[in-house]
Amino acid sequence: MSTDANATIEVLGLQRVVGPQWAQINLDRDYALFDLLSGARSDDPGHALIPPRSVDGADAWTGATWLWAAELDAVCKAYQEREGQPATELEAIAAAMHRLNGNASQRTRCVFRFF
């Protein structure tokens, strides 16, 4: 399958991204997953489970968006229910984010860029 998106964990500081970027991976094309993440591949942006958030000025519906770890957990659960199989790559990313977060639920965010 073609690679159609990538995901990067960013470690956040008070005002900006301060740490290295973690665990950038390429995601194979999966339109059901992309719809849940941002509505990026749907004619109806309302398919997004979490409302898209702009990244670096990119169009949040079609270019890039980001999620907190708990929101990524919700996407993984919705994908499992909708498709009948786990979103294995995203579950691994969410687990890494939870470990990096420690006691702070919003220490990391996962940025998705769609091609």
Backbone atoms as SQL, in Angstrom:
CREATE TABLE atoms (id INTEGER PRIMARY KEY, chain TEXT, resi INTEGER, resn TEXT, atom TEXT, x REAL, y REAL, z REAL);
INSERT INTO atoms VALUES
  (1, 'A', 1, 'MET', 'N', 0.841, -1.191, 0.000),
  (2, 'A', 1, 'MET', 'CA', 0.000, 0.000, 0.000),
  (3, 'A', 1, 'MET', 'C', 0.877, 1.242, 0.000),
  (4, 'A', 2, 'SER', 'N', 0.308, 2.309, -0.446),
  (5, 'A', 2, 'SER', 'CA', 1.023, 3.577, -0.482),
  (6, 'A', 2, 'SER', 'C', 1.012, 4.239, 0.889),
  (7, 'A', 3, 'THR', 'N', 2.075, 4.955, 1.186),
  (8, 'A', 3, 'THR', 'CA', 2.113, 5.754, 2.405),
  (9, 'A', 3, 'THR', 'C', 1.412, 7.069, 2.128),
  (10, 'A', 4, 'ASP', 'N', 0.494, 7.440, 2.983),
  (11, 'A', 4, 'ASP', 'CA', -0.327, 8.610, 2.732),
  (12, 'A', 4, 'ASP', 'C', -0.317, 9.608, 3.879),
  (13, 'A', 5, 'ALA', 'N', 0.359, 9.285, 4.977),
  (14, 'A', 5, 'ALA', 'CA', 0.405, 10.179, 6.134),
  (15, 'A', 5, 'ALA', 'C', 1.579, 9.783, 7.012),
  (16, 'A', 6, 'ASN', 'N', 1.991, 10.709, 7.877),
  (17, 'A', 6, 'ASN', 'CA', 2.936, 10.325, 8.919),
  (18, 'A', 6, 'ASN', 'C', 2.496, 10.913, 10.243),
  (19, 'A', 7, 'ALA', 'N', 2.999, 10.334, 11.296),
  (20, 'A', 7, 'ALA', 'CA', 2.663, 10.748, 12.654),
  (21, 'A', 7, 'ALA', 'C', 3.961, 11.004, 13.412),
  (22, 'A', 8, 'THR', 'N', 3.981, 12.077, 14.175),
  (23, 'A', 8, 'THR', 'CA', 5.153, 12.433, 14.968),
  (24, 'A', 8, 'THR', 'C', 4.695, 12.824, 16.365),
  (25, 'A', 9, 'ILE', 'N', 5.339, 12.247, 17.370),
  (26, 'A', 9, 'ILE', 'CA', 5.080, 12.675, 18.746),
  (27, 'A', 9, 'ILE', 'C', 5.968, 13.879, 19.041),
  (28, 'A', 10, 'GLU', 'N', 5.366, 14.944, 19.511),
  (29, 'A', 10, 'GLU', 'CA', 6.116, 16.136, 19.894),
  (30, 'A', 10, 'GLU', 'C', 6.026, 16.333, 21.405),
  (31, 'A', 11, 'VAL', 'N', 7.174, 16.622, 22.028),
  (32, 'A', 11, 'VAL', 'CA', 7.231, 16.906, 23.455),
  (33, 'A', 11, 'VAL', 'C', 7.109, 18.417, 23.619),
  (34, 'A', 12, 'LEU', 'N', 6.114, 18.854, 24.392),
  (35, 'A', 12, 'LEU', 'CA', 5.782, 20.265, 24.482),
  (36, 'A', 12, 'LEU', 'C', 6.366, 20.919, 25.722),
  (37, 'A', 13, 'GLY', 'N', 6.703, 22.198, 25.588),
  (38, 'A', 13, 'GLY', 'CA', 7.108, 23.023, 26.716),
  (39, 'A', 13, 'GLY', 'C', 5.990, 23.995, 27.039),
  (40, 'A', 14, 'LEU', 'N', 6.306, 25.022, 27.788),
  (41, 'A', 14, 'LEU', 'CA', 5.283, 25.987, 28.174),
  (42, 'A', 14, 'LEU', 'C', 4.737, 26.752, 26.973),
  (43, 'A', 15, 'GLN', 'N', 5.598, 27.172, 26.060),
  (44, 'A', 15, 'GLN', 'CA', 5.157, 27.990, 24.951),
  (45, 'A', 15, 'GLN', 'C', 5.364, 27.347, 23.587),
  (46, 'A', 16, 'ARG', 'N', 6.210, 26.323, 23.501),
  (47, 'A', 16, 'ARG', 'CA', 6.559, 25.787, 22.188),
  (48, 'A', 16, 'ARG', 'C', 7.043, 24.352, 22.329),
  (49, 'A', 17, 'VAL', 'N', 7.252, 23.719, 21.217),
  (50, 'A', 17, 'VAL', 'CA', 7.841, 22.382, 21.234),
  (51, 'A', 17, 'VAL', 'C', 9.294, 22.532, 21.653),
  (52, 'A', 18, 'VAL', 'N', 9.705, 21.828, 22.706),
  (53, 'A', 18, 'VAL', 'CA', 11.060, 22.008, 23.226),
  (54, 'A', 18, 'VAL', 'C', 11.944, 20.780, 23.046),
  (55, 'A', 19, 'GLY', 'N', 11.356, 19.623, 23.017),
  (56, 'A', 19, 'GLY', 'CA', 12.169, 18.413, 22.978),
  (57, 'A', 19, 'GLY', 'C', 12.322, 17.883, 21.572),
  (58, 'A', 20, 'PRO', 'N', 13.016, 16.785, 21.450),
  (59, 'A', 20, 'PRO', 'CA', 13.127, 16.160, 20.136),
  (60, 'A', 20, 'PRO', 'C', 11.772, 15.632, 19.699),
  (61, 'A', 21, 'GLN', 'N', 11.638, 15.422, 18.415),
  (62, 'A', 21, 'GLN', 'CA', 10.430, 14.775, 17.936),
  (63, 'A', 21, 'GLN', 'C', 10.643, 13.275, 18.059),
  (64, 'A', 22, 'TRP', 'N', 9.616, 12.597, 18.519),
  (65, 'A', 22, 'TRP', 'CA', 9.724, 11.178, 18.826),
  (66, 'A', 22, 'TRP', 'C', 8.890, 10.365, 17.858),
  (67, 'A', 23, 'ALA', 'N', 9.384, 9.224, 17.486),
  (68, 'A', 23, 'ALA', 'CA', 8.600, 8.148, 16.876),
  (69, 'A', 23, 'ALA', 'C', 7.861, 8.552, 15.613),
  (70, 'A', 24, 'GLN', 'N', 8.521, 9.283, 14.735),
  (71, 'A', 24, 'GLN', 'CA', 7.845, 9.575, 13.471),
  (72, 'A', 24, 'GLN', 'C', 7.723, 8.288, 12.669),
  (73, 'A', 25, 'ILE', 'N', 6.496, 7.963, 12.268),
  (74, 'A', 25, 'ILE', 'CA', 6.274, 6.765, 11.460),
  (75, 'A', 25, 'ILE', 'C', 5.397, 7.137, 10.278),
  (76, 'A', 26, 'ASN', 'N', 5.516, 6.380, 9.220),
  (77, 'A', 26, 'ASN', 'CA', 4.634, 6.536, 8.071),
  (78, 'A', 26, 'ASN', 'C', 3.439, 5.619, 8.254),
  (79, 'A', 27, 'LEU', 'N', 2.278, 6.122, 7.888),
  (80, 'A', 27, 'LEU', 'CA', 1.046, 5.343, 7.998),
  (81, 'A', 27, 'LEU', 'C', 0.573, 4.958, 6.609),
  (82, 'A', 28, 'ASP', 'N', 0.253, 3.676, 6.422),
  (83, 'A', 28, 'ASP', 'CA', -0.312, 3.248, 5.154),
  (84, 'A', 28, 'ASP', 'C', -1.693, 3.864, 4.971),
  (85, 'A', 29, 'ARG', 'N', -2.065, 4.023, 3.727),
  (86, 'A', 29, 'ARG', 'CA', -3.359, 4.624, 3.401),
  (87, 'A', 29, 'ARG', 'C', -4.476, 3.808, 4.039),
  (88, 'A', 30, 'ASP', 'N', -5.291, 4.481, 4.834),
  (89, 'A', 30, 'ASP', 'CA', -6.437, 3.858, 5.494),
  (90, 'A', 30, 'ASP', 'C', -7.482, 4.955, 5.647),
  (91, 'A', 31, 'TYR', 'N', -8.386, 5.021, 4.686),
  (92, 'A', 31, 'TYR', 'CA', -9.316, 6.144, 4.651),
  (93, 'A', 31, 'TYR', 'C', -10.244, 6.178, 5.858),
  (94, 'A', 32, 'ALA', 'N', -10.624, 5.015, 6.385),
  (95, 'A', 32, 'ALA', 'CA', -11.469, 5.007, 7.577),
  (96, 'A', 32, 'ALA', 'C', -10.737, 5.664, 8.738),
  (97, 'A', 33, 'LEU', 'N', -9.453, 5.337, 8.886),
  (98, 'A', 33, 'LEU', 'CA', -8.657, 5.923, 9.962),
  (99, 'A', 33, 'LEU', 'C', -8.459, 7.417, 9.750),
  (100, 'A', 34, 'PHE', 'N', -8.161, 7.822, 8.524),
  (101, 'A', 34, 'PHE', 'CA', -7.945, 9.240, 8.249),
  (102, 'A', 34, 'PHE', 'C', -9.213, 10.043, 8.481),
  (103, 'A', 35, 'ASP', 'N', -10.371, 9.459, 8.166),
  (104, 'A', 35, 'ASP', 'CA', -11.631, 10.144, 8.461),
  (105, 'A', 35, 'ASP', 'C', -11.791, 10.369, 9.956),
  (106, 'A', 36, 'LEU', 'N', -11.484, 9.341, 10.755),
  (107, 'A', 36, 'LEU', 'CA', -11.622, 9.485, 12.205),
  (108, 'A', 36, 'LEU', 'C', -10.644, 10.520, 12.751),
  (109, 'A', 37, 'LEU', 'N', -9.426, 10.549, 12.208),
  (110, 'A', 37, 'LEU', 'CA', -8.407, 11.477, 12.706),
  (111, 'A', 37, 'LEU', 'C', -8.735, 12.922, 12.367),
  (112, 'A', 38, 'SER', 'N', -9.169, 13.172, 11.122),
  (113, 'A', 38, 'SER', 'CA', -9.328, 14.576, 10.732),
  (114, 'A', 38, 'SER', 'C', -10.363, 14.838, 9.655),
  (115, 'A', 39, 'GLY', 'N', -11.028, 13.804, 9.163),
  (116, 'A', 39, 'GLY', 'CA', -11.914, 14.011, 8.028),
  (117, 'A', 39, 'GLY', 'C', -11.136, 14.348, 6.771),
  (118, 'A', 40, 'ALA', 'N', -9.836, 14.063, 6.760),
  (119, 'A', 40, 'ALA', 'CA', -8.956, 14.522, 5.690),
  (120, 'A', 40, 'ALA', 'C', -9.245, 13.874, 4.354),
  (121, 'A', 41, 'ARG', 'N', -9.859, 12.736, 4.325),
  (122, 'A', 41, 'ARG', 'CA', -10.092, 12.057, 3.061),
  (123, 'A', 41, 'ARG', 'C', -11.581, 11.888, 2.767),
  (124, 'A', 42, 'SER', 'N', -12.410, 12.619, 3.466),
  (125, 'A', 42, 'SER', 'CA', -13.844, 12.474, 3.320),
  (126, 'A', 42, 'SER', 'C', -14.446, 13.728, 2.703),
  (127, 'A', 43, 'ASP', 'N', -15.539, 13.547, 1.975),
  (128, 'A', 43, 'ASP', 'CA', -16.291, 14.703, 1.484),
  (129, 'A', 43, 'ASP', 'C', -17.052, 15.376, 2.620),
  (130, 'A', 44, 'ASP', 'N', -17.181, 14.681, 3.744),
  (131, 'A', 44, 'ASP', 'CA', -17.895, 15.219, 4.903),
  (132, 'A', 44, 'ASP', 'C', -16.925, 15.336, 6.069),
  (133, 'A', 45, 'PRO', 'N', -16.384, 16.547, 6.329),
  (134, 'A', 45, 'PRO', 'CA', -15.411, 16.705, 7.421),
  (135, 'A', 45, 'PRO', 'C', -15.972, 16.325, 8.792),
  (136, 'A', 46, 'GLY', 'N', -17.297, 16.217, 8.896),
  (137, 'A', 46, 'GLY', 'CA', -17.905, 15.818, 10.154),
  (138, 'A', 46, 'GLY', 'C', -17.575, 14.402, 10.561),
  (139, 'A', 47, 'HIS', 'N', -16.929, 13.630, 9.673),
  (140, 'A', 47, 'HIS', 'CA', -16.513, 12.274, 10.037),
  (141, 'A', 47, 'HIS', 'C', -15.391, 12.274, 11.062),
  (142, 'A', 48, 'ALA', 'N', -14.711, 13.392, 11.233),
  (143, 'A', 48, 'ALA', 'CA', -13.615, 13.459, 12.192),
  (144, 'A', 48, 'ALA', 'C', -14.146, 13.232, 13.599),
  (145, 'A', 49, 'LEU', 'N', -13.491, 12.359, 14.344),
  (146, 'A', 49, 'LEU', 'CA', -13.898, 12.102, 15.723),
  (147, 'A', 49, 'LEU', 'C', -13.519, 13.279, 16.618),
  (148, 'A', 50, 'ILE', 'N', -12.332, 13.834, 16.399),
  (149, 'A', 50, 'ILE', 'CA', -11.844, 14.994, 17.137),
  (150, 'A', 50, 'ILE', 'C', -11.766, 16.143, 16.142),
  (151, 'A', 51, 'PRO', 'N', -12.313, 17.313, 16.440),
  (152, 'A', 51, 'PRO', 'CA', -12.211, 18.419, 15.479),
  (153, 'A', 51, 'PRO', 'C', -10.756, 18.715, 15.134),
  (154, 'A', 52, 'PRO', 'N', -10.439, 18.860, 13.852),
  (155, 'A', 52, 'PRO', 'CA', -9.054, 19.101, 13.439),
  (156, 'A', 52, 'PRO', 'C', -8.496, 20.400, 14.004),
  (157, 'A', 53, 'ARG', 'N', -7.196, 20.393, 14.248),
  (158, 'A', 53, 'ARG', 'CA', -6.477, 21.573, 14.732),
  (159, 'A', 53, 'ARG', 'C', -5.340, 21.855, 13.760),
  (160, 'A', 54, 'SER', 'N', -5.194, 23.084, 13.378),
  (161, 'A', 54, 'SER', 'CA', -4.171, 23.457, 12.410),
  (162, 'A', 54, 'SER', 'C', -2.768, 23.265, 12.979),
  (163, 'A', 55, 'VAL', 'N', -1.846, 22.879, 12.105),
  (164, 'A', 55, 'VAL', 'CA', -0.436, 22.712, 12.462),
  (165, 'A', 55, 'VAL', 'C', 0.389, 23.510, 11.468),
  (166, 'A', 56, 'ASP', 'N', 1.208, 24.410, 11.963),
  (167, 'A', 56, 'ASP', 'CA', 2.116, 25.175, 11.109),
  (168, 'A', 56, 'ASP', 'C', 1.392, 25.832, 9.940),
  (169, 'A', 57, 'GLY', 'N', 0.183, 26.291, 10.160),
  (170, 'A', 57, 'GLY', 'CA', -0.559, 26.981, 9.127),
  (171, 'A', 57, 'GLY', 'C', -1.187, 26.081, 8.080),
  (172, 'A', 58, 'ALA', 'N', -0.999, 24.767, 8.186),
  (173, 'A', 58, 'ALA', 'CA', -1.588, 23.842, 7.205),
  (174, 'A', 58, 'ALA', 'C', -3.092, 23.773, 7.425),
  (175, 'A', 59, 'ASP', 'N', -3.818, 23.507, 6.367),
  (176, 'A', 59, 'ASP', 'CA', -5.257, 23.327, 6.462),
  (177, 'A', 59, 'ASP', 'C', -5.541, 22.094, 7.317),
  (178, 'A', 60, 'ALA', 'N', -6.239, 22.292, 8.418),
  (179, 'A', 60, 'ALA', 'CA', -6.459, 21.204, 9.369),
  (180, 'A', 60, 'ALA', 'C', -7.289, 20.072, 8.785),
  (181, 'A', 61, 'TRP', 'N', -8.101, 20.335, 7.755),
  (182, 'A', 61, 'TRP', 'CA', -8.929, 19.269, 7.183),
  (183, 'A', 61, 'TRP', 'C', -8.141, 18.403, 6.231),
  (184, 'A', 62, 'THR', 'N', -7.165, 18.984, 5.541),
  (185, 'A', 62, 'THR', 'CA', -6.498, 18.220, 4.495),
  (186, 'A', 62, 'THR', 'C', -4.991, 18.163, 4.629),
  (187, 'A', 63, 'GLY', 'N', -4.394, 18.968, 5.492),
  (188, 'A', 63, 'GLY', 'CA', -2.944, 19.007, 5.564),
  (189, 'A', 63, 'GLY', 'C', -2.358, 18.386, 6.810),
  (190, 'A', 64, 'ALA', 'N', -2.776, 18.866, 7.975),
  (191, 'A', 64, 'ALA', 'CA', -2.197, 18.379, 9.222),
  (192, 'A', 64, 'ALA', 'C', -3.158, 18.652, 10.370),
  (193, 'A', 65, 'THR', 'N', -3.058, 17.831, 11.388),
  (194, 'A', 65, 'THR', 'CA', -3.839, 18.021, 12.604),
  (195, 'A', 65, 'THR', 'C', -3.089, 17.352, 13.746),
  (196, 'A', 66, 'TRP', 'N', -3.525, 17.561, 14.988),
  (197, 'A', 66, 'TRP', 'CA', -2.848, 16.926, 16.125),
  (198, 'A', 66, 'TRP', 'C', -3.856, 16.516, 17.185),
  (199, 'A', 67, 'LEU', 'N', -3.430, 15.528, 18.023),
  (200, 'A', 67, 'LEU', 'CA', -4.277, 15.011, 19.094),
  (201, 'A', 67, 'LEU', 'C', -3.465, 14.778, 20.355),
  (202, 'A', 68, 'TRP', 'N', -4.137, 14.908, 21.503),
  (203, 'A', 68, 'TRP', 'CA', -3.575, 14.488, 22.787),
  (204, 'A', 68, 'TRP', 'C', -3.665, 12.969, 22.865),
  (205, 'A', 69, 'ALA', 'N', -2.952, 12.389, 23.811),
  (206, 'A', 69, 'ALA', 'CA', -2.932, 10.928, 23.960),
  (207, 'A', 69, 'ALA', 'C', -4.335, 10.367, 24.220),
  (208, 'A', 70, 'ALA', 'N', -5.106, 11.000, 25.082),
  (209, 'A', 70, 'ALA', 'CA', -6.451, 10.501, 25.390),
  (210, 'A', 70, 'ALA', 'C', -7.349, 10.555, 24.156),
  (211, 'A', 71, 'GLU', 'N', -7.160, 11.566, 23.320),
  (212, 'A', 71, 'GLU', 'CA', -7.938, 11.657, 22.087),
  (213, 'A', 71, 'GLU', 'C', -7.521, 10.559, 21.104),
  (214, 'A', 72, 'LEU', 'N', -6.235, 10.269, 21.068),
  (215, 'A', 72, 'LEU', 'CA', -5.754, 9.187, 20.217),
  (216, 'A', 72, 'LEU', 'C', -6.314, 7.847, 20.687),
  (217, 'A', 73, 'ASP', 'N', -6.412, 7.664, 22.010),
  (218, 'A', 73, 'ASP', 'CA', -7.059, 6.461, 22.550),
  (219, 'A', 73, 'ASP', 'C', -8.490, 6.338, 22.029),
  (220, 'A', 74, 'ALA', 'N', -9.221, 7.467, 22.001),
  (221, 'A', 74, 'ALA', 'CA', -10.612, 7.458, 21.542),
  (222, 'A', 74, 'ALA', 'C', -10.694, 7.098, 20.059),
  (223, 'A', 75, 'VAL', 'N', -9.758, 7.589, 19.254),
  (224, 'A', 75, 'VAL', 'CA', -9.724, 7.246, 17.829),
  (225, 'A', 75, 'VAL', 'C', -9.461, 5.751, 17.664),
  (226, 'A', 76, 'CYS', 'N', -8.517, 5.211, 18.435),
  (227, 'A', 76, 'CYS', 'CA', -8.209, 3.781, 18.359),
  (228, 'A', 76, 'CYS', 'C', -9.431, 2.936, 18.709),
  (229, 'A', 77, 'LYS', 'N', -10.153, 3.343, 19.740),
  (230, 'A', 77, 'LYS', 'CA', -11.352, 2.603, 20.154),
  (231, 'A', 77, 'LYS', 'C', -12.429, 2.673, 19.072),
  (232, 'A', 78, 'ALA', 'N', -12.642, 3.867, 18.517),
  (233, 'A', 78, 'ALA', 'CA', -13.657, 4.027, 17.474),
  (234, 'A', 78, 'ALA', 'C', -13.294, 3.221, 16.229),
  (235, 'A', 79, 'TYR', 'N', -12.007, 3.182, 15.892),
  (236, 'A', 79, 'TYR', 'CA', -11.570, 2.409, 14.729),
  (237, 'A', 79, 'TYR', 'C', -11.813, 0.920, 14.954),
  (238, 'A', 80, 'GLN', 'N', -11.486, 0.438, 16.153),
  (239, 'A', 80, 'GLN', 'CA', -11.711, -0.970, 16.495),
  (240, 'A', 80, 'GLN', 'C', -13.199, -1.314, 16.346),
  (241, 'A', 81, 'GLU', 'N', -14.059, -0.435, 16.847),
  (242, 'A', 81, 'GLU', 'CA', -15.501, -0.689, 16.780),
  (243, 'A', 81, 'GLU', 'C', -16.002, -0.636, 15.339),
  (244, 'A', 82, 'ARG', 'N', -15.477, 0.284, 14.557),
  (245, 'A', 82, 'ARG', 'CA', -15.956, 0.472, 13.179),
  (246, 'A', 82, 'ARG', 'C', -15.417, -0.584, 12.214),
  (247, 'A', 83, 'GLU', 'N', -14.136, -0.917, 12.353),
  (248, 'A', 83, 'GLU', 'CA', -13.487, -1.798, 11.386),
  (249, 'A', 83, 'GLU', 'C', -13.330, -3.242, 11.869),
  (250, 'A', 84, 'GLY', 'N', -13.544, -3.477, 13.180),
  (251, 'A', 84, 'GLY', 'CA', -13.418, -4.826, 13.711),
  (252, 'A', 84, 'GLY', 'C', -11.985, -5.309, 13.845),
  (253, 'A', 85, 'GLN', 'N', -11.044, -4.393, 13.819),
  (254, 'A', 85, 'GLN', 'CA', -9.628, -4.731, 14.011),
  (255, 'A', 85, 'GLN', 'C', -8.932, -3.556, 14.686),
  (256, 'A', 86, 'PRO', 'N', -7.837, -3.820, 15.380),
  (257, 'A', 86, 'PRO', 'CA', -7.157, -2.732, 16.094),
  (258, 'A', 86, 'PRO', 'C', -6.395, -1.819, 15.135),
  (259, 'A', 87, 'ALA', 'N', -6.210, -0.585, 15.567),
  (260, 'A', 87, 'ALA', 'CA', -5.334, 0.373, 14.875),
  (261, 'A', 87, 'ALA', 'C', -3.963, 0.237, 15.546),
  (262, 'A', 88, 'THR', 'N', -3.269, -0.838, 15.222),
  (263, 'A', 88, 'THR', 'CA', -2.079, -1.255, 15.955),
  (264, 'A', 88, 'THR', 'C', -1.006, -0.179, 16.027),
  (265, 'A', 89, 'GLU', 'N', -0.701, 0.465, 14.899),
  (266, 'A', 89, 'GLU', 'CA', 0.339, 1.502, 14.906),
  (267, 'A', 89, 'GLU', 'C', -0.045, 2.650, 15.833),
  (268, 'A', 90, 'LEU', 'N', -1.315, 3.073, 15.755),
  (269, 'A', 90, 'LEU', 'CA', -1.743, 4.195, 16.595),
  (270, 'A', 90, 'LEU', 'C', -1.794, 3.807, 18.061),
  (271, 'A', 91, 'GLU', 'N', -2.158, 2.569, 18.357),
  (272, 'A', 91, 'GLU', 'CA', -2.154, 2.123, 19.751),
  (273, 'A', 91, 'GLU', 'C', -0.742, 2.180, 20.320),
  (274, 'A', 92, 'ALA', 'N', 0.251, 1.817, 19.520),
  (275, 'A', 92, 'ALA', 'CA', 1.645, 1.892, 19.977),
  (276, 'A', 92, 'ALA', 'C', 2.069, 3.338, 20.198),
  (277, 'A', 93, 'ILE', 'N', 1.639, 4.236, 19.320),
  (278, 'A', 93, 'ILE', 'CA', 1.959, 5.660, 19.487),
  (279, 'A', 93, 'ILE', 'C', 1.311, 6.195, 20.757),
  (280, 'A', 94, 'ALA', 'N', 0.040, 5.857, 20.970),
  (281, 'A', 94, 'ALA', 'CA', -0.658, 6.323, 22.176),
  (282, 'A', 94, 'ALA', 'C', 0.034, 5.806, 23.435),
  (283, 'A', 95, 'ALA', 'N', 0.454, 4.557, 23.431),
  (284, 'A', 95, 'ALA', 'CA', 1.151, 3.990, 24.598),
  (285, 'A', 95, 'ALA', 'C', 2.455, 4.738, 24.859),
  (286, 'A', 96, 'ALA', 'N', 3.194, 5.051, 23.797),
  (287, 'A', 96, 'ALA', 'CA', 4.441, 5.812, 23.960),
  (288, 'A', 96, 'ALA', 'C', 4.155, 7.199, 24.516),
  (289, 'A', 97, 'MET', 'N', 3.097, 7.829, 24.030),
  (290, 'A', 97, 'MET', 'CA', 2.740, 9.158, 24.536),
  (291, 'A', 97, 'MET', 'C', 2.402, 9.113, 26.020),
  (292, 'A', 98, 'HIS', 'N', 1.633, 8.097, 26.432),
  (293, 'A', 98, 'HIS', 'CA', 1.279, 7.981, 27.851),
  (294, 'A', 98, 'HIS', 'C', 2.538, 7.813, 28.710),
  (295, 'A', 99, 'ARG', 'N', 3.505, 7.026, 28.224),
  (296, 'A', 99, 'ARG', 'CA', 4.758, 6.864, 28.976),
  (297, 'A', 99, 'ARG', 'C', 5.517, 8.181, 29.064),
  (298, 'A', 100, 'LEU', 'N', 5.603, 8.908, 27.953),
  (299, 'A', 100, 'LEU', 'CA', 6.306, 10.193, 27.950),
  (300, 'A', 100, 'LEU', 'C', 5.585, 11.236, 28.799),
  (301, 'A', 101, 'ASN', 'N', 4.267, 11.168, 28.829),
  (302, 'A', 101, 'ASN', 'CA', 3.483, 12.144, 29.595),
  (303, 'A', 101, 'ASN', 'C', 3.702, 12.017, 31.097),
  (304, 'A', 102, 'GLY', 'N', 3.876, 10.802, 31.589),
  (305, 'A', 102, 'GLY', 'CA', 3.971, 10.619, 33.030),
  (306, 'A', 102, 'GLY', 'C', 2.708, 11.133, 33.697),
  (307, 'A', 103, 'ASN', 'N', 2.865, 12.065, 34.627),
  (308, 'A', 103, 'ASN', 'CA', 1.723, 12.623, 35.351),
  (309, 'A', 103, 'ASN', 'C', 1.053, 13.781, 34.626),
  (310, 'A', 104, 'ALA', 'N', 1.629, 14.257, 33.531),
  (311, 'A', 104, 'ALA', 'CA', 1.079, 15.403, 32.798),
  (312, 'A', 104, 'ALA', 'C', 0.386, 14.896, 31.535),
  (313, 'A', 105, 'SER', 'N', -0.932, 15.008, 31.477),
  (314, 'A', 105, 'SER', 'CA', -1.676, 14.435, 30.360),
  (315, 'A', 105, 'SER', 'C', -1.437, 15.166, 29.048),
  (316, 'A', 106, 'GLN', 'N', -0.900, 16.385, 29.119),
  (317, 'A', 106, 'GLN', 'CA', -0.705, 17.164, 27.895),
  (318, 'A', 106, 'GLN', 'C', 0.751, 17.580, 27.719),
  (319, 'A', 107, 'ARG', 'N', 1.655, 16.688, 28.016),
  (320, 'A', 107, 'ARG', 'CA', 3.084, 16.936, 27.801),
  (321, 'A', 107, 'ARG', 'C', 3.471, 16.646, 26.347),
  (322, 'A', 108, 'THR', 'N', 2.726, 15.760, 25.707),
  (323, 'A', 108, 'THR', 'CA', 3.018, 15.405, 24.313),
  (324, 'A', 108, 'THR', 'C', 1.757, 15.565, 23.475),
  (325, 'A', 109, 'ARG', 'N', 1.970, 15.766, 22.185),
  (326, 'A', 109, 'ARG', 'CA', 0.871, 15.721, 21.237),
  (327, 'A', 109, 'ARG', 'C', 1.358, 14.917, 20.031),
  (328, 'A', 110, 'CYS', 'N', 0.419, 14.311, 19.331),
  (329, 'A', 110, 'CYS', 'CA', 0.770, 13.561, 18.131),
  (330, 'A', 110, 'CYS', 'C', 0.273, 14.360, 16.927),
  (331, 'A', 111, 'VAL', 'N', 1.216, 14.699, 16.054),
  (332, 'A', 111, 'VAL', 'CA', 0.893, 15.480, 14.863),
  (333, 'A', 111, 'VAL', 'C', 0.799, 14.539, 13.676),
  (334, 'A', 112, 'PHE', 'N', -0.303, 14.671, 12.933),
  (335, 'A', 112, 'PHE', 'CA', -0.515, 13.891, 11.724),
  (336, 'A', 112, 'PHE', 'C', -0.445, 14.814, 10.524),
  (337, 'A', 113, 'ARG', 'N', 0.376, 14.431, 9.550),
  (338, 'A', 113, 'ARG', 'CA', 0.465, 15.174, 8.295),
  (339, 'A', 113, 'ARG', 'C', 0.019, 14.248, 7.166),
  (340, 'A', 114, 'PHE', 'N', -0.908, 14.737, 6.366),
  (341, 'A', 114, 'PHE', 'CA', -1.509, 13.949, 5.286),
  (342, 'A', 114, 'PHE', 'C', -0.956, 14.419, 3.951),
  (343, 'A', 115, 'PHE', 'N', -0.721, 13.477, 3.053),
  (344, 'A', 115, 'PHE', 'CA', -0.140, 13.783, 1.739),
  (345, 'A', 115, 'PHE', 'C', -1.155, 13.575, 0.642);
